[in-house]
Amino acid sequence: MGRRATRVRSRPAAAERALRAVALGRKNWLFAGSDDGGERAAAIYSLVINEALGSKLNGSRADLLLIQKLQDAGTVEREATYTLQALGLAFGKVFIEENADYDWWMVQDEFGRDPAIRYKQSSLLAYPRTMISKRLEVGEPVNVTELFDGLCRKMEELIEKGWL
């Protein structure tokens, strides 16, 4: 039993190392103003997460259950920031697939570049990459489906209030 747990924990470590390489080299393939940049980021991160989950991600709501399963099993440690952020991008991919009026957008600021979810080419943005990681890193439990539904409600609320 202990051996199996050790083996499972080592898989995310390999994924973590692979993600570091992606993060360090991301400026080579992501660029601000790209509709495809965030999609590429999610695809690359999803490949690495597939290794950790043992299941294929497809951008459907079923991915939320896989992310929850991975989190509940304790497979990814709180300190595995890149892996947790990869889960956030997989989470974002589900959001994009479920909500037709949104796309990926790359945002550049003084801290670097980040993939964001953007509503209809407006300035209304959400940053899924850290939605899971920031909560888990401080020990906050995350119900991935509730987080997803809450994001959907919040974005709808902001649109209704004219925050575009």
C-alpha positions as CSV (number, residue, x, y, z in Angstrom):
1,M,0.0,0.0,0.0
2,G,2.7,2.5,0.9
3,R,4.6,1.6,-2.2
4,R,1.6,2.4,-4.4
5,A,1.1,5.8,-2.7
6,T,4.8,6.6,-3.2
7,R,4.5,5.6,-6.9
8,V,1.4,7.7,-7.4
9,R,3.0,10.8,-5.7
10,S,6.0,10.4,-8.0
11,R,3.9,10.8,-11.1
12,P,2.9,14.4,-10.3
13,A,6.5,15.2,-9.5
14,A,7.4,14.2,-13.1
15,A,4.5,16.3,-14.3
16,E,5.7,19.2,-12.1
17,R,9.2,19.0,-13.7
18,A,7.7,19.0,-17.1
19,L,5.5,22.0,-16.3
20,R,8.5,24.0,-15.0
21,A,10.0,23.6,-18.4
22,V,6.8,24.8,-20.1
23,A,6.6,27.8,-17.7
24,L,10.2,28.8,-18.2
25,G,9.8,28.6,-22.0
26,R,6.3,30.0,-22.4
27,K,7.4,33.3,-23.9
28,N,8.5,31.3,-26.9
29,W,5.0,30.2,-27.8
30,L,2.6,32.4,-25.9
31,F,2.1,36.0,-26.8
32,A,-0.2,38.8,-25.7
33,G,-3.2,39.4,-27.9
34,S,-3.5,35.9,-29.1
35,D,-6.8,34.2,-29.2
36,D,-5.0,30.9,-29.5
37,G,-2.4,31.5,-26.8
38,G,-4.6,30.4,-23.9
39,E,-5.9,27.4,-25.8
40,R,-2.3,26.3,-26.5
41,A,-1.5,26.7,-22.8
42,A,-4.4,24.6,-21.8
43,A,-3.6,21.9,-24.3
44,I,0.0,21.7,-23.2
45,Y,-0.9,21.7,-19.5
46,S,-3.6,19.1,-20.2
47,L,-1.1,16.7,-21.7
48,V,1.0,16.8,-18.5
49,I,-2.1,16.4,-16.3
50,N,-3.2,13.4,-18.3
51,E,-0.1,11.6,-16.9
52,A,-1.1,12.5,-13.3
53,L,-4.8,11.6,-13.7
54,G,-4.4,8.5,-15.8
55,S,-7.4,9.7,-17.7
56,K,-7.8,11.9,-20.8
57,L,-9.2,15.4,-20.4
58,N,-11.6,16.5,-23.1
59,G,-12.9,19.9,-21.9
60,S,-16.3,18.5,-20.8
61,R,-17.8,18.8,-17.3
62,A,-16.5,15.3,-16.7
63,D,-13.1,16.9,-16.3
64,L,-14.3,18.7,-13.2
65,L,-14.9,15.3,-11.6
66,L,-11.4,14.1,-12.6
67,I,-9.9,17.3,-11.1
68,Q,-11.9,16.7,-7.9
69,K,-10.8,13.1,-7.8
70,L,-7.2,14.0,-8.1
71,Q,-7.5,16.7,-5.4
72,D,-9.4,14.4,-3.0
73,A,-6.9,11.6,-3.4
74,G,-4.2,14.0,-2.3
75,T,-2.1,13.0,-5.3
76,V,-1.0,16.6,-5.8
77,E,0.7,18.3,-2.9
78,R,-0.1,21.9,-1.9
79,E,3.4,23.0,-2.9
80,A,3.1,21.6,-6.5
81,T,2.2,25.0,-7.8
82,Y,2.7,24.3,-11.5
83,T,0.6,21.1,-11.4
84,L,-2.1,22.9,-9.5
85,Q,-2.1,25.7,-12.1
86,A,-2.3,23.0,-14.8
87,L,-5.5,21.8,-13.1
88,G,-6.7,25.5,-13.2
89,L,-6.1,25.6,-16.9
90,A,-8.0,22.3,-17.4
91,F,-10.8,23.9,-15.3
92,G,-10.7,27.0,-17.6
93,K,-10.9,24.8,-20.7
94,V,-14.1,23.3,-19.4
95,F,-15.5,26.8,-18.8
96,I,-14.6,27.8,-22.4
97,E,-16.2,24.7,-23.8
98,E,-19.4,25.1,-21.7
99,N,-19.8,28.8,-22.4
100,A,-19.8,29.8,-26.0
101,D,-19.4,33.5,-25.5
102,Y,-15.9,33.1,-24.0
103,D,-12.5,32.6,-25.4
104,W,-8.9,32.4,-24.2
105,W,-6.9,35.6,-24.1
106,M,-3.3,36.3,-23.1
107,V,-2.8,39.2,-20.7
108,Q,0.6,40.8,-20.2
109,D,1.5,42.9,-17.2
110,E,4.5,43.8,-15.2
111,F,4.5,40.2,-13.7
112,G,4.4,38.4,-17.0
113,R,1.9,36.8,-19.2
114,D,-1.2,34.8,-18.1
115,P,-4.0,33.0,-19.9
116,A,-7.4,34.5,-19.1
117,I,-10.9,33.7,-20.0
118,R,-12.4,36.6,-21.8
119,Y,-16.1,37.4,-22.5
120,K,-16.9,38.4,-26.2
121,Q,-13.7,40.3,-26.9
122,S,-14.4,42.6,-23.9
123,S,-12.3,43.6,-20.9
124,L,-14.2,41.2,-18.7
125,L,-11.6,38.6,-17.7
126,A,-11.2,35.7,-15.3
127,Y,-7.9,33.9,-14.5
128,P,-8.6,30.2,-14.1
129,R,-4.9,29.1,-13.8
130,T,-4.8,30.1,-10.1
131,M,-8.4,29.6,-9.1
132,I,-7.6,26.1,-7.6
133,S,-4.0,26.5,-6.7
134,K,-4.4,29.6,-4.5
135,R,-7.1,28.0,-2.5
136,L,-5.3,24.7,-2.0
137,E,-2.0,26.3,-1.2
138,V,-3.5,28.0,1.9
139,G,-5.3,24.8,2.9
140,E,-8.8,25.8,1.8
141,P,-10.9,22.8,0.6
142,V,-12.1,23.2,-3.0
143,N,-15.3,21.7,-4.4
144,V,-14.4,22.0,-8.1
145,T,-18.0,21.8,-9.4
146,E,-19.1,24.5,-6.9
147,L,-16.2,26.7,-7.9
148,F,-17.1,26.2,-11.6
149,D,-20.8,27.0,-11.0
150,G,-19.9,30.0,-8.9
151,L,-17.6,31.4,-11.6
152,C,-20.5,30.9,-14.2
153,R,-22.9,32.8,-11.9
154,K,-20.3,35.6,-11.1
155,M,-19.5,36.2,-14.7
156,E,-23.2,36.3,-15.6
157,E,-23.8,38.8,-12.8
158,L,-21.0,41.0,-13.9
159,I,-22.3,41.0,-17.5
160,E,-25.8,41.9,-16.3
161,K,-24.3,44.8,-14.3
162,G,-22.5,46.0,-17.4
163,W,-18.9,45.3,-16.3
164,L,-17.6,45.0,-19.9
